Amino acid sequence: MKLDNVFKKTRLLSGKKGYISLGSAKPEVPEGLLRKCNKCGGAIISEDVKNDYYICPKCGGYFRVHAYRRIEMVADAGTFEEWDEEFETPNPLEYKGYEEKLDGLREKTGLKEAVVTGRARIDGTETVLGVCDGRFLMASMGEAVGEKIARAVERATRERLPVILFACSGGARMQEGIISLMQMAKTSAALKRHSDAGLLYISVLTDPTTGGVTASFAMLGDVILAEPKALIGFAGPRVIEQTIGQKLPKGFQRSEFLLEHGFIDGIVERPQLKETLSRILMLHETAEPEANMAEILVAETKEKETRKPEAASTEDRSFGAGELSVGNRLAAAWDRVQMSRMNDRPVGSDYIRELFTDFIEFHGDRYFADDKAVIGGIARFRGIPVTVIAQAKGTNTRENIERNFGMPSPDGYRKALRLMKQAEKFGRPVICFVDTPGAFCGLEAEERGQGEAIARNIYEMSGLKVPVLSIIIGEGGSGGALAMATADEVWMLENSIYSILSPEGFASILWKDSSRAKEAAGVMKLTAEDLYRMGIVEQVLAEPSPYTIENLKEVTGRLAGKIDGFLSKYGKMPEAELTEHRYQRFRRM
């Protein structure tokens, strides 16, 4: 009897459309042998699928592959040496139920975390491998994932080995909040140093690769490959459809879409992947350089230290949150979210006008457009030439529409990066003002590579050879904010916020209820006070209440003195010391 007939018969006997029941009728095939393809619905033999690279023999659809099985597919037999196997995730937000969920996943999957790293050989060529496993919280990137990838890349740099990372992820890990967001900077900075050492990085994108992983290590490869029909994008399709209010075209955000739009180097069928990787590796084999690489090789991984921020100055406000009850802390967090979004709150252009002289705005990304959600140019600060860049909200409805409510498109991030690289060329410090709900989620943004643009900013900012200061003046939303906050120091105004995503989004994703945004704000630890205590930001500046354009000078007066001190301190640092300081800042997170 043909397998299709077996499947139809058992389905009829079970009375449940689309499923095989082994309890309602005597099975005609051994239990576990017959399965149903979740793509075409066809009946398939499990062993055949395993032996054929986990590809459906009927429709050619790709099944997701466990990390160790993936390694077996590409590495020479018996050559894989796993690193950091015992590294586990902490619970930085003390999120209720998180540790229990992790314990359950460890027991179920046999994994400690969502990525497996180590060294192997591919057709004899030694390389470092990192493979994400979607069974573990959809391979979301929290501290442990970021740390394991960073350690693997650092060791590859020390040992002068190429790196291959297989991405599969739902993005940043919500339960770890801002700490998860910082892993985007940590992994990107490690890859920047690996690249500066002249070493090869190959990124292989599998289904799905989304969110903060797309906006960091996944899109930074010297060579970027993808499996057929893999979902790849910064914002998920559902989020984009909700944002633009229309259905997305067929094939949107799939590998073929990215290839057509120029964001990946090629699509490789799974059976040919090992051969393709081997050929690329062999073409990049070089003799050991004679030059001293001490300045660009990463030092031995240091023991993680508890960050001890400098005490806030007497002119900055003392929060005293330890005196508040839990309920009051939740209310305080939501109050600050609301204040960060006030229509009459000063915006980026106001700070540029008050703090700098001789400002000349420059336009355009030199690729596609001039994004008005980002203002940038050159100016003087107390006589010193600087580059100033601000995420720009409007001061009225018309301006907000024109500036897309401060949500940059890829063109805005590329414009910002162009100005930063220009600043590096001419030795000018960079001062950024961050105020965005997040990067724009839309059809055009994905077509022009939103994730790649954010990843590239983080990557390049980590190695800029001039001082970089970022000041969060309102909302600091997700990777859209981090793309202008990979700096030597990050400061926040008292009632600004900085988070992995909006409280509404957090509540919607984790609790399926966006109306619990107020509760989410308290859980996320997104206030300036929270982030200062966690060592995410270096300074918090007090605000008058209410804070409007009328009393802006009360803030900019104090801010000017602090900027002066920053430029004096970091302007004297040698380039190597400056970039090492910035790298270690994120490395500790």
C-alpha positions in Angstrom: 0.0 0.0 0.0 1.3 3.4 -0.9 2.3 5.7 2.0 -0.3 8.3 0.9 -3.0 5.7 1.1 -1.8 4.6 4.6 -1.9 8.2 5.7 -5.4 8.8 4.3 -6.7 5.6 5.9 -5.3 6.3 9.4 -6.6 9.9 9.2 -10.1 8.6 8.4 -10.0 6.1 11.2 -8.8 8.7 13.7 -11.6 11.2 12.7 -9.1 14.1 13.1 -8.3 15.8 9.9 -4.6 16.3 9.3 -3.3 14.0 12.1 -2.4 10.4 12.5 -3.8 8.8 15.6 -2.2 5.6 16.7 -4.7 5.1 19.5 -8.0 4.9 17.6 -6.9 2.1 15.1 -4.2 -0.4 14.7 -1.4 1.3 12.8 -0.3 -0.1 9.5 3.3 1.1 9.9 5.5 1.0 13.0 4.9 3.8 15.5 7.2 6.8 14.8 8.0 5.7 11.3 5.3 7.8 9.5 5.1 11.5 9.8 3.2 14.4 8.2 5.0 17.2 6.5 3.8 20.5 8.1 4.4 22.3 4.8 2.7 20.2 2.2 0.7 17.8 4.3 2.2 14.7 2.6 3.0 11.5 4.4 6.7 11.0 4.8 9.0 8.4 6.4 11.0 9.9 9.3 14.2 8.0 8.6 14.2 9.1 4.9 13.9 12.7 6.0 16.8 12.4 8.5 19.0 10.8 5.8 18.2 13.5 3.3 19.3 16.6 5.2 15.8 17.0 6.9 14.1 18.0 3.6 10.6 16.8 2.7 10.9 14.3 -0.3 7.5 15.4 -1.6 7.6 19.2 -1.6 11.3 20.0 -0.9 10.4 22.0 2.2 13.1 22.5 4.8 12.6 21.3 8.3 14.4 23.1 11.1 17.6 21.3 12.3 18.9 20.8 15.8 22.3 22.4 16.5 24.3 19.2 16.9 22.7 17.7 13.8 23.6 20.8 11.9 27.2 20.4 13.0 27.2 16.8 11.9 26.1 18.0 8.4 29.0 20.4 7.9 31.9 19.3 10.1 34.3 16.5 9.4 33.4 13.5 11.6 34.8 13.5 15.1 36.4 17.0 14.8 34.0 19.2 16.7 35.3 20.4 20.1 32.6 22.2 22.0 33.4 25.4 24.0 31.6 27.0 27.0 29.2 24.1 27.2 28.2 24.8 30.8 27.5 28.5 30.4 24.0 29.3 31.5 21.7 32.3 31.5 21.2 34.5 34.6 17.9 36.2 35.3 18.9 39.9 35.2 15.3 41.3 35.5 14.3 38.7 38.1 11.5 37.9 35.7 8.9 35.6 37.4 8.9 32.0 36.1 11.9 32.6 33.8 14.4 30.3 35.7 11.8 27.5 35.8 11.2 27.8 32.1 14.9 27.6 31.4 15.2 24.5 33.6 12.4 22.8 31.7 14.0 23.6 28.3 17.3 22.3 29.5 15.7 19.0 30.5 13.7 18.8 27.3 16.4 19.7 24.8 19.6 18.6 26.5 21.0 22.1 25.8 22.2 24.6 28.4 21.4 27.5 26.1 20.2 28.4 22.6 23.6 28.4 20.9 26.3 25.7 20.6 29.9 27.0 19.9 33.2 25.3 19.3 36.0 24.4 16.9 35.8 21.9 14.0 37.3 21.1 10.6 35.4 21.3 7.3 37.2 19.2 4.6 40.3 19.6 6.7 40.1 23.4 7.2 40.0 24.4 10.9 37.2 26.9 11.7 35.1 28.1 14.6 31.4 27.2 14.5 28.4 28.7 16.3 25.0 27.2 15.7 21.7 28.5 17.1 19.0 26.0 18.1 15.4 27.1 17.7 14.2 24.6 20.3 15.5 26.7 23.1 13.2 29.8 23.4 13.2 30.2 19.6 17.0 30.7 19.8 16.4 34.2 21.2 19.5 36.1 22.2 20.0 36.8 25.9 23.2 37.3 27.9 24.4 33.7 27.6 23.9 33.5 23.8 25.7 36.9 23.4 28.5 35.8 25.8 29.1 32.5 24.1 29.2 34.0 20.6 31.5 36.8 21.8 33.8 34.3 23.5 33.9 32.1 20.4 34.7 35.1 18.1 37.4 36.4 20.5 39.1 33.0 20.7 38.9 32.7 16.9 40.7 36.1 16.7 43.4 35.0 19.1 43.9 31.8 17.2 43.5 33.4 13.8 40.6 31.2 12.7 37.6 31.9 10.5 34.2 32.0 12.0 30.9 30.5 10.7 27.7 31.3 12.5 24.4 29.7 11.7 21.6 32.1 12.7 18.1 30.9 13.6 16.3 33.2 16.0 13.2 35.0 17.0 15.4 38.0 18.0 16.3 39.5 21.4 15.1 37.7 24.5 12.2 39.7 26.1 12.7 38.2 29.6 16.2 39.8 29.8 15.2 43.2 28.7 17.9 45.8 28.1 20.7 43.2 28.9 19.5 41.3 25.8 19.7 44.4 23.7 23.3 45.0 24.8 24.3 41.6 23.3 23.8 43.1 19.9 26.6 45.5 20.6 28.8 42.9 22.3 28.6 40.4 19.4 29.0 43.1 16.7 32.0 44.6 18.5 33.7 41.2 18.7 33.2 40.6 15.0 34.6 44.1 14.2 37.8 43.1 15.9 37.9 39.8 14.2 37.5 41.6 10.9 40.1 44.2 11.7 42.5 41.2 12.2 41.9 40.3 8.6 39.9 37.1 9.4 36.9 35.6 7.6 33.4 35.5 8.9 30.7 33.6 7.1 27.0 34.0 8.2 24.5 31.4 7.3 20.9 32.4 7.7 18.3 29.8 8.4 14.5 29.9 9.0 13.7 32.1 10.8 16.3 34.9 11.4 14.6 38.0 12.8 14.8 40.9 15.2 18.0 41.8 17.1 19.9 38.9 15.7 19.3 40.1 12.1 20.3 43.6 13.3 23.6 42.4 14.6 25.8 39.3 14.0 23.6 37.7 11.3 24.0 40.5 8.7 27.7 41.3 9.3 29.3 38.4 7.4 32.1 38.9 4.9 30.0 36.3 3.1 26.3 35.9 3.9 24.6 32.7 2.7 21.0 31.6 3.3 18.9 28.4 3.0 16.1 28.4 0.5 12.8 30.2 1.5 14.1 31.1 5.0 12.3 33.9 6.7 14.8 36.8 7.3 13.9 40.3 8.5 14.3 42.9 11.2 10.6 43.2 12.0 8.3 40.1 11.8 5.7 40.0 9.0 2.8 40.3 11.5 4.3 43.4 13.0 4.7 45.0 9.6 1.2 44.1 8.5 -0.2 45.7 11.7 2.0 48.8 11.1 1.1 49.4 7.4 -2.5 48.0 7.6 -2.1 45.7 4.5 -1.1 42.2 3.6 2.5 41.6 2.5 3.3 40.4 -0.9 4.0 36.7 -1.4 7.6 35.8 -0.7 8.3 39.0 1.2 11.3 38.6 3.6 12.3 35.2 2.3 15.8 34.3 1.2 14.9 34.9 -2.4 13.6 38.4 -1.6 16.9 39.3 0.1 19.0 38.0 -2.7 17.0 40.0 -5.2 17.4 43.1 -3.1 21.2 42.6 -2.7 21.5 41.8 1.0 22.9 38.2 0.8 25.6 36.6 -1.4 23.7 33.5 -2.3 21.2 30.8 -1.5 22.7 27.3 -1.0 20.7 24.1 -0.9 21.4 22.1 2.3 23.1 19.1 0.6 25.6 21.5 -1.1 26.3 23.6 2.0 29.4 21.8 3.3 31.0 21.8 -0.1 30.3 25.5 -0.5 31.6 26.4 2.9 34.7 24.4 2.2 35.4 26.2 -1.0 35.0 29.6 0.5 37.3 28.7 3.4 40.0 27.4 1.1 39.9 30.5 -1.0 40.5 32.6 2.1 43.5 30.6 3.5 46.5 32.9 3.9 50.0 32.6 5.4 50.5 33.9 9.0 51.3 37.7 8.9 54.7 38.8 10.2 53.3 42.1 11.5 52.7 42.5 15.2 48.9 42.2 15.7 48.9 43.1 19.4 46.8 46.2 19.0 44.0 44.4 17.2 43.9 41.0 18.8 41.5 40.6 21.6 43.1 40.0 25.1 42.3 36.8 26.9 38.8 36.8 28.1 38.7 38.4 31.6 36.6 37.3 34.5 33.3 39.2 34.5 33.4 42.0 37.0 30.5 43.7 38.7 30.3 47.1 37.2 30.6 49.9 39.7 29.5 53.2 38.1 30.8 56.5 39.4 28.5 58.1 41.9 26.1 60.7 40.4 27.2 64.3 40.9 25.4 66.4 43.5 23.6 68.3 40.8 21.9 65.1 39.6 18.8 63.9 41.3 18.8 61.1 43.9 16.1 58.6 43.1 15.7 56.7 46.3 13.7 53.9 44.6 14.6 51.5 47.3 12.2 53.3 49.5 9.2 52.7 47.1 6.9 49.7 47.3 6.6 47.5 44.3 3.4 49.1 43.2 4.9 52.6 43.4 7.9 51.5 41.4 5.6 50.1 38.7 3.7 53.4 38.7 6.9 55.4 38.6 8.2 53.5 35.6 5.0 54.0 33.7 5.0 57.7 34.6 8.4 58.1 33.2 7.4 56.3 30.0 4.6 58.8 29.6 6.9 61.8 30.3 9.4 60.6 27.8 6.6 60.7 25.2 5.2 64.2 26.0 4.4 66.3 23.0 5.9 69.4 24.5 9.2 67.7 25.6 12.3 69.2 23.9 13.5 67.3 20.8 16.8 66.8 19.1 16.8 70.0 17.1 16.3 72.0 20.3 19.4 70.6 21.9 21.5 71.2 18.7 20.3 74.8 18.7 21.1 75.4 22.4 24.4 73.6 22.7 26.2 74.2 19.5 27.3 77.1 17.2 27.9 77.2 13.5 25.8 74.1 12.8 25.6 73.1 9.2 23.2 70.2 8.4 24.2 67.6 5.9 21.7 65.5 4.0 21.4 62.1 2.4 22.8 58.6 2.8 24.5 58.5 -0.7 22.5 55.4 -1.5 18.8 56.1 -1.7 17.3 59.0 0.3 17.5 61.7 2.9 15.6 60.5 6.0 14.2 63.4 7.9 14.0 61.3 11.1 17.7 61.8 11.5 19.3 65.3 11.6 23.1 65.5 11.3 26.0 67.7 10.4 29.0 69.6 11.7 29.2 72.3 14.4 31.3 73.8 17.1 31.1 73.1 20.8 32.9 75.8 22.7 35.1 76.3 19.7 35.8 72.6 19.1 34.6 71.1 15.8 32.2 68.2 16.4 29.8 66.0 14.4 26.3 66.2 15.8 23.6 63.6 15.0 20.1 63.5 16.4 17.1 61.3 16.0 14.4 63.9 15.3 10.8 64.0 16.4 8.7 67.0 15.3 7.3 69.8 17.5 3.8 69.6 16.0 1.7 67.1 14.0 2.9 68.2 10.6 6.6 67.9 11.6 6.0 64.6 13.3 4.5 63.2 10.1 7.4 64.7 8.0 9.9 63.1 10.5 8.0 59.8 10.7 7.6 60.4 14.5 11.3 59.9 15.0 11.4 56.4 13.6 14.4 56.2 11.2 14.4 54.1 8.0 17.6 52.4 6.8 18.5 55.6 5.0 18.6 57.5 8.3 21.0 55.0 9.9 23.2 55.0 6.8 23.2 58.8 6.8 24.3 58.8 10.4 27.0 56.3 9.7 28.3 58.3 6.8 28.6 61.3 9.0 30.4 59.3 11.7 32.9 57.9 9.3 33.5 61.4 8.0 34.1 62.6 11.6 36.6 59.8 12.0 38.5 60.8 8.9 38.8 64.4 10.1 39.3 63.6 13.8 36.1 65.1 15.1 34.3 63.8 18.2 30.7 62.5 17.6 27.8 63.5 19.8 24.5 61.7 19.3 21.0 62.6 20.7 18.8 59.5 20.9 15.0 59.8 20.9 13.1 57.2 19.0 10.2 54.7 19.7 12.3 52.3 17.5 13.3 51.8 13.9 10.5 52.1 11.4 8.7 48.8 10.6 7.5 48.9 7.1 7.6 47.3 3.7 10.1 49.8 2.2 12.3 49.6 5.3 12.7 45.9 4.9 13.3 46.2 1.2 16.2 48.5 1.8 17.7 46.4 4.6 16.6 47.8 8.0 18.3 45.0 10.0 21.6 45.3 8.0 21.7 49.1 8.4 21.3 48.9 12.2 23.8 46.1 12.4 26.3 48.0 10.3 26.0 51.1 12.6 26.6 49.1 15.7 29.5 47.3 14.1 31.3 50.4 12.8 30.5 52.5 15.9 32.2 49.9 18.1 35.5 50.7 16.4 35.3 54.4 15.6 38.7 56.0 16.4 37.2 59.2 17.7 35.3 59.9 21.0 31.5 59.0 20.8 29.0 60.3 23.3 25.3 59.3 23.2 22.6 61.1 25.2 19.1 59.6 25.5 16.8 62.6 25.7 13.4 60.9 25.4 12.6 57.4 24.2 15.4 54.9 23.6 13.6 52.2 21.7 15.3 48.9 20.9 18.0 48.4 18.2 16.8 51.6 16.6 18.3 53.4 19.6 21.3 51.2 20.1 22.3 52.0 16.4 23.2 55.5 17.7 24.2 54.5 21.2 27.2 52.3 20.8 29.4 54.9 22.5 32.2 55.5 25.0 29.5 56.7 27.4 25.7 56.8 27.3 23.9 59.4 29.4 20.1 59.7 30.1 17.8 62.5 31.1 16.0 61.6 34.3 12.6 61.0 32.6 13.9 59.3 29.5 13.7 55.5 29.0 15.8 52.9 27.2 14.5 49.4 26.6 14.4 46.3 24.4 11.1 47.4 23.0 8.0 49.4 24.1 6.1 48.3 27.2 3.1 47.7 24.9 5.1 45.4 22.7 6.6 43.6 25.7 3.2 42.9 27.2 1.8 41.9 23.9 4.6 39.4 23.2 5.0 37.8 26.6 1.5 38.2 28.0 -0.6 38.5 24.8 -2.2 41.6 26.3 -0.9 45.0 25.4 -3.2 46.6 28.0 -0.7 45.4 30.6 1.8 48.0 29.4 1.9 49.8 32.8 2.8 46.5 34.5 5.4 45.7 31.8 7.1 49.1 32.3 7.9 48.2 35.9 9.2 44.7 35.0 11.4 45.8 32.2 13.7 48.1 34.3 13.7 50.7 31.6 14.1 53.9 33.6 17.3 56.0 33.9 17.5 54.9 37.6 17.3 51.2 36.7 19.8 51.5 33.9 22.3 53.5 36.0 22.2 50.9 38.7 22.7 48.1 36.2 25.7 49.9 34.7 24.1 50.4 31.3 24.5 54.2 31.4 27.2 56.4 33.0 25.2 59.5 34.0 21.7 60.6 34.7 20.8 64.3 34.4 18.0 65.8 36.4 15.1 67.5 34.7 12.8 70.3 35.9 9.1 69.4 36.2 7.3 69.8 33.9 10.1 69.8 31.3 9.4 71.9 28.2 11.2 74.1 25.7 10.6 77.0 28.2 13.1 75.6 30.7 15.4 73.7 28.4 18.3 75.9 29.3 18.2 74.5 32.9 19.2 71.1 31.4 21.5 72.3 28.6 23.4 74.5 31.0 24.5 71.6 33.1 24.8 69.3 30.0 27.3 71.7 28.4 29.7 71.4 31.4 29.5 67.6 31.3 30.1 67.4 27.5 33.1 69.7 28.1 34.4 67.2 30.6 33.7 64.2 28.3 35.6 65.8 25.4 38.6 66.7 27.6 38.8 63.1 29.0 38.3 61.1 25.9 40.0 63.5 23.5 43.3 62.8 25.2 43.1 59.1 24.8 45.2 57.3 22.2 43.1 55.6 19.5 44.0 52.1 20.7 43.1 52.9 24.3 39.8 54.7 23.2 38.6 51.7 21.1 39.7 49.2 23.8 37.7 51.2 26.5 34.6 51.2 24.3 34.9 47.5 23.6 35.3 46.6 27.2 32.3 48.8 28.1 30.0 46.5 26.1 32.0 43.4 26.8 31.1 43.5 30.5 27.4 43.6 29.7 
